[in-house]
Amino acid sequence: MRTPVNVADYERLAKETLDPGAWGYYAGGAGDELTLRENEAAWARWCFRPRVLVDVAGAATTVTVLGQELGLPLLIAPVAFQRMAHEDGEAGTARAARDAGTIMCVSTMTTTPLDEVAAQGSLRWFQLYVFRDEGLNRSLVDQAREHGYTGLVLTVDAPVLGLRERDLRTGFTISPDITVASLGRGGLTPLEAFAMVSPSVTWHDVERFAIEAGLPVVLKGIQTAEDAFLAVEHGAAAIVVSNHGGRQLDGVRATIDLLPECVEAVDGRIPVLIDGGIRRGTDVVKALALGARAALAARPFVWGLATGGEAGVRHVLELLREEIRVSLALLGCTSPEQLRPEHVARRD
Ligand SMILES: Cc1cc2nc3c(=O)[nH]c(=O)nc-3n(C[C@H](O)[C@H](O)[C@H](O)COP(=O)(O)O)c2cc1C
């Protein structure tokens, strides 16, 4: 293949590069993968309503999220075990994020220590799966704060691990030399790591983290207006409308279909972010038109990392930024803030 020109090209290359177990882990979803497919398909059910004869010279792609200006309205979602995709791992992803001027969310299951990721100089948030071990939670949050992470992402859609059948079929395991830095242990399967995660986290804990963490708390995995409302009430600084990329409860709706009700419930009090199935700059622009402040993507950056390490992630970010820039201009917008629900319409 010639130089990849979009995320789908990178996906094909990553599939050729990764061994079947790792590919299944990164690409797969839960159960019948209904939600995995739906997340991607749903973006195509929204179409654009462009406005013309607007001067779009000097248009920008920058947005501000929790007080930080980003070069594009797209963050890097947390992804576990990145050194399994490429030896550059999380440090490579962080350098690419730094150069694009965006936030990298560093997973609890990072295979590179938090201080080493921090040393690459990107904007960064830390994603926490709340462990049964309170001391471990405290120590990870303290490390994040000390190393300049500016947000604490609590993933709330994973009290237990989703049932991922691809991993059962391939007999997926992680090699012992890939160490989960936060646990100081190598060779853990996702199921073994999750056995340490608490299934008992509630809104009370959200409030506790919001008061004690010393970092803005971002709740990732909100899927209803009811929970979006409660997130604001319990002190969240932002929410991410997310179904974990179709990897947790199969059969939930695509995130773009959940966004409007969550935006309405939040009513402008905190920023609403979204992830799930974003493969194009046009998907990001549709999300912003429907009220998201910014979007996140996970697999596109995994495909970049697996294919070309740091350079692959950097290129995927550049491709998506360019797609966002061109789509904004063709819609008659000079900045992401100008996007409105009137810029999109549902196909049906
Ligand atoms: C391989 C893989 C690993 C992931 N690891 C984590 C994780 O450690 N923590 C977390 O909160 N979400 C994790 N996610 C979910 C992503 O952060 C994100 O919500 C979702 O994948 C977005 O959908 P997309 O992959 O279609 O962009 C993971 C997703 C994938 C694909």
The ligand as an SDF file (V2000), in Angstrom:
LIG
                    3D

 31 33  0  0  0  0  0  0  0  0999 V2000
   -7.8660   -1.5600   22.8220 C   0  0  0  0  0  0  0  0  0  0  0  0
   -8.6660   -0.6300   23.6780 C   0  0  0  0  0  0  0  0  0  0  0  0
   -8.2940   -0.4240   24.9970 C   0  0  0  0  0  0  0  0  0  0  0  0
   -9.0200    0.4470   25.8000 C   0  0  0  0  0  0  0  0  0  0  0  0
   -8.6010    0.6940   27.0700 N   0  0  0  0  0  0  0  0  0  0  0  0
   -9.2850    1.5600   27.8460 C   0  0  0  0  0  0  0  0  0  0  0  0
   -8.8350    1.8830   29.1430 C   0  0  0  0  0  0  0  0  0  0  0  0
   -7.8270    1.3890   29.6070 O   0  0  0  0  0  0  0  0  0  0  0  0
   -9.5760    2.7580   29.8570 N   0  0  0  0  0  0  0  0  0  0  0  0
  -10.7220    3.3380   29.3840 C   0  0  0  0  0  0  0  0  0  0  0  0
  -11.3520    4.1300   30.0690 O   0  0  0  0  0  0  0  0  0  0  0  0
  -11.1520    3.0640   28.1330 N   0  0  0  0  0  0  0  0  0  0  0  0
  -10.4650    2.1960   27.3620 C   0  0  0  0  0  0  0  0  0  0  0  0
  -10.9020    1.9410   26.0870 N   0  0  0  0  0  0  0  0  0  0  0  0
  -12.0930    2.6390   25.5780 C   0  0  0  0  0  0  0  0  0  0  0  0
  -11.6750    3.9200   24.8400 C   0  0  0  0  0  0  0  0  0  0  0  0
  -11.1180    4.8430   25.7140 O   0  0  0  0  0  0  0  0  0  0  0  0
  -12.8460    4.5920   24.1060 C   0  0  0  0  0  0  0  0  0  0  0  0
  -13.8950    4.8490   25.0180 O   0  0  0  0  0  0  0  0  0  0  0  0
  -13.4240    3.8360   22.9200 C   0  0  0  0  0  0  0  0  0  0  0  0
  -12.5600    2.8670   22.4310 O   0  0  0  0  0  0  0  0  0  0  0  0
  -13.7380    4.8310   21.8140 C   0  0  0  0  0  0  0  0  0  0  0  0
  -14.1500    4.2140   20.6570 O   0  0  0  0  0  0  0  0  0  0  0  0
  -13.2300    4.0560   19.3420 P   0  0  0  0  0  0  0  0  0  0  0  0
  -12.1890    3.0280   19.6740 O   0  0  0  0  0  0  0  0  0  0  0  0
  -14.2190    3.5710   18.3430 O   0  0  0  0  0  0  0  0  0  0  0  0
  -12.6420    5.4100   19.0450 O   0  0  0  0  0  0  0  0  0  0  0  0
  -10.1650    1.0860   25.2710 C   0  0  0  0  0  0  0  0  0  0  0  0
  -10.5170    0.8760   23.9420 C   0  0  0  0  0  0  0  0  0  0  0  0
   -9.7840    0.0340   23.1400 C   0  0  0  0  0  0  0  0  0  0  0  0
  -10.1920   -0.1420   21.7110 C   0  0  0  0  0  0  0  0  0  0  0  0
  1  2  1  0
  2  3  1  0
  2 30  2  0
  3  4  2  0
  4  5  1  0
  4 28  1  0
  5  6  2  0
  6  7  1  0
  6 13  1  0
  7  8  2  0
  7  9  1  0
  9 10  1  0
 10 11  2  0
 10 12  1  0
 12 13  2  0
 13 14  1  0
 14 15  1  0
 14 28  1  0
 15 16  1  0
 16 17  1  0
 16 18  1  0
 18 19  1  0
 18 20  1  0
 20 21  1  0
 20 22  1  0
 22 23  1  0
 23 24  1  0
 24 25  2  0
 24 26  1  0
 24 27  1  0
 28 29  2  0
 29 30  1  0
 30 31  1  0
M  END
$$$$
